[in-house]
Amino acid sequence: MSIPGINSTHVLIVSIHGDARRFIEEGLKNAGYETSTAGDGEAALAILKQRKVDVAITSLDLYGMSGTQLCRTIKRIFPFIPVIMMSQHPDHDQVAQVLSSGASDMASEMASPEEMHLMIQRNLERKASAARRIVTDRADVLFKAIRALAAAVDAKSHFAARHSGHVTQLSLMTAARLNLSPQQMTTLELAAQLHDIGKIGTPENVLTKPDVLTDEEWVDVLKHPALGSAFLAVVPELSEIATIIRHHHEHFDGSGYPDGLQGQAIPLLSRIIAVADAYDAMTSERPYRQAMGHLQAAEELERNSGIQFDAAIVQHLLRAIGEDTVERKAA
């Protein structure tokens, strides 16, 4: 079963000028990009919540939400998406304003399709370079630090002991069936290890409560994906991991949190962690309920396929577990 949208590059173009949007869109389509367009910030955010976007290009001047406000919102929700800001006449003051909002580049609204293509490629290479740095000279130190942080989170609640390790193992078993690159596998391993890092900010009495949580206590728990993402997003090399962590509790139908992303707009690696996280939670003992067996947990995942979970990911996880069980019995 294939997972769509892994390799295509999709560019979001935001401008109040229809002619400008069409000019940029035509040039990028001719260069082989997929595109979406929006006339204002609210429409742009709606697109971001519904589909995968790799690069955003927005005018500085927009109706309602300004270009810099849109950029800040995009960088909060998707730290890993480069934002290119456009202005009719870029000047020094505008460049400083744009960069302070989190944008990675600035272009003239009169830029040619060739210039825009080169700028997009430059930003995609910067993004890829940051990810590659994770798997080169600093990898060993980073892995050790991340495992220590994950252990600190698990130690806050004895109910969740070794949870991060289990989720990592399940995530990698699932991803092995998807032909991901070594770089993607490394990113997934780091993100899975750290998926609950935001719970460092969750009150300990909530994490250790031996009973079902109240609505007020759930509010504290629901903050952890955004909080964990905010912790990591300040480190450029971890911006992709920050994005993945922020969205590992989004639901495939758009009913999840913190941003209500839907379908392919949820990063693939977040979708993998979501299924692995749910399976491990269901098959682990809690003081207020017994652990489910594999068959019961599998039925629950399948029942929520297409609603809470990506159905293709669910099937890959269950098949990976089945293959692992057969191999262990044969050993």
N, C-alpha and C positions, 0 to 999 in steps of 0.2 A: 504494500500500500504506500503510495508516494505522498510526500508532503509538499504542497505547492508553495511557490514564492520564496524558495531558499536563495536562489542565485540572481534573480532579476534585480536591476537597479531602478528604483522608482523615485521620481523627483516631484515635490509639491511646489507649485508656483502660486504666489499670493500677490495680487495687485488690484487696485481699484480700477485700473484702466484695462478694459477688455482687449483693446488692440495690442497692448504690451503683453498681456497674458498669452494671447494667440501667437504673437511673434516668437516669444521664448519657447512656447510649447511646440510649435512647428519645427523650430531649429533643433530642439532636444529629441523630438521623435525621429527626425531625420538622422540623428546621431546614434539612434538605437535605444534611447531611454524610454521607459514607461513614465507617464505623467498624470498628475491630477492638478486642477486649478481651483482657486477660490478667490472671491472678491473682497473678503474681509477676514479678520482674525477668528471670529466665531465659526465661520464656515470651514476655515483651515483646520481648527481643532476637531471639528466633527469628522473630517476626512482622516485625520491622524488616529482617531479612535476606531475607525472602521477598516483601515487597511495599512499594510506595511509601507513605510516611507523611509528612504535612505538618506535623502538630502532635502532640505527645505530652502527655497529662495523666496524672500519676501521684500516688498517695498517698505521703506522706512515710514512713509506716509500712508496710513490706512484710516478708514472711517471707524469710529468707535475705538476699539483696541488698537493702539499704535503698533508699529513694527517692532519697536524695542520691547513693548509689553508682550507681544506674541512670542518674540524670541525667548524672553525669560520663562514664559510658560512652557514652551517646547523643551527648553533645557532642563526644566524641573521634572517634566514627565518623561522625556527621552534624552538623558544626558549624552547619549552616544550619537544623536543625529546632528550633523553639521548644519549650521544655519548661515546662509549667505544673504546679506542685506543689500538692497539696491536703493540708490538715490539718484535723482536727476543730475545733481552736481555735487558729488562727494567732496568734502573738505576735511581739514584736520580735526575740527571740533566734532564733526559727525563720526569720523572714524573712531575717536576716543569713546564717544557715546555708544556706538555700535558694539565695540569690543567689550565694554563694561557690561553690556546686557547679555553677553555670552556668545554672540555671533563669532564665527570663525573667519569670516572674510567679508569684504565689501566690494560692490561692483556698481558701475554706472548702469542706469536703466537703458542706456543706448548701447550697451555692450553687444557685440556680435554673437551669433550662435557659437562660433569657434572659440571666442574668448570665454563664454559661459561654460562650454564643454571643458576647456582646460582648467577653469576654476573648480568645477565639480570634481574632476579627476584629482586635482591637487588635494582637495579636502578629503576625498575618499582614501587617498594614499596616506594622509596624516592619520586618519582613523585606523587604517590597517596597520600602520607603523606602531601606533600605541598598543594595539593588540599583540603585535609580534614581540614587543619588548617584554611582555609577560613570559614568553616561552624562551627567552635567551638568557643573558647573563644573570638576571635577578630572579630567575624562576625558583631556585631552591630556597632562597631566603623568603620569598613571597609565599610559597607553599607552606613553609613552617610557620610563618606569622599567621596565615589564614587558618591553619589547623588549630593554632593556639586560640584564636578568636572564636572559632566554632566550638571548641571545647569549653570556653568560658560561657558561651550562650547555653550549651547543653547542661553545664553545671548549675545554672541558675534554677533548673527544675529537674529533680531526679526522675520525674515522669518521662522526660524527654532525653534521657541519657542515650548517647550514641545515635540520636536521631539524625544529625547532620551527616554522619558517616553512612548511615543506611540510605538516606536520600541520594547521596552522591553515588553510591554503588548502583542503585536502581536507575538513576538517571543515565549513567554511563552504559549500563546494559542496554537500555532503550536506545540510546544514541548510536550504539554500535551497529544497529540495524538500519540506520539512515544514511550511511556513507558520508558522515561529516568529515571535514578536514581535521588533521591533528591540532591545528590552531583552535578550531571550534570545540574540539573535545577538551582541550586544556581550559578554555574559557568556561565551558559547562562545568567542569570539575571544580573550578574555583567558585563559581556562582552557587553551585549546589552546596558546597561546604559552608558558604556564607549566607545562604538564603534567609536565615532567621537572625542575622546579626542585629537587626533593629530591635530585637527583644531585649537587648542590653538596656534599652530605655523603658521597658515595661516593668511596672512595680513587681517586686519579688513575691508579694503576697498574692498577686493575681496568677503568676506563673506556677506557684506551688499550691494553689488552692485545691484541696482534695474533693471538689464538688463541681457541679455545673456552674459556669460563670453567669453573673447577672448581666443585664443589658449594659449597665455602666462599666462593668469590668471588660466586656467585649470591646467597648470603645477604645480602651487602652491597647488591647491586642491588635485591633484593626489598624493601628498606626504603624505597626512594625515594618511593613514593606517600604513605605515612603521614608521612614526614619533611617532604615538601613541603607537605602539608596542615597540619601543625603550624606550619610557618613562617608560613603565611598566616592561619590561624584567629584569631590574636590581633588582626587588624584587622577590625572589624565589617563594613566594606564589602566585604571579601574572603571572608567566611565561606561564601558559596555557592560561590565559586571553589575554596575549600579543600575543600569536600565533593566537588566534581566531580573534582578532582585526586586525592583519596584513592582514588576508586573507578574510575579509568580502566584498571586491570588486573584488575577483577573479571570473572568469566566468567558467561555467561548461565545456565549450568547449576549455578552455585554453587561451582565448583571453583577460582575465582581467588583473588586476594589484594588487600588485607590482611585483609578481613573475611568473605569467603565469601558475599557478597550474591548474590541469585539473581533473574533475570528483571526484572520491573518495579521491584523494590527498588533496582536499580542506577539512579542518576539518568540521565535521557535523554541529557543532554549528555556524561556519562561514556561512555555506550554509543557515541555518535558518535565521540568522540575515540579510543576503543579500536580501532575499525575503521580509522580514518584512520591511526593510529599503526602498526598492523600492516601496512597496505598500503605505507606509506612505508618501513618497515624491510625488508620483503621485496623491494622494488624498488630498494634502495640497495646499493651495493657494500660488502662487508666483507672484511677481509684473509683470513678463513677460509672465505669462500664468495663466489660470484658473485651479482650481482643477478638476481632473477627478472624475466622479462618480464611484461607486463600480464596475459596470458592465464593464465600459471602462477600468479601471485599471486591472480587472480580465482578460479581453481579452488580454491586453498587457503582463501580466505575462505568460499567456498560450502560447502566440505567441513566447515568448522568452524561453520557457521551453526546456531544453536540449541544449540551446545555452548559454544564460546568467545564467539561473537558473536551479537548480535541479528540475526536473519535479515532483518528488514525494513530495518534500517540498512545491511546489506551490499548489498542490492539498490539502495537509494537511492544509495550511494556509487558502485557500478559504473555505474549509469545516468548519474550526474552526470559521471563521467570520460568515458563514451562521448559524451555531448552536448558536453563541452568539446573533445574530440578532433575531432568533426565541425565545430564552429565554427572551430577553429584551421585546419583544412584548407581551409575555405571562405574564410577571410580572405585 
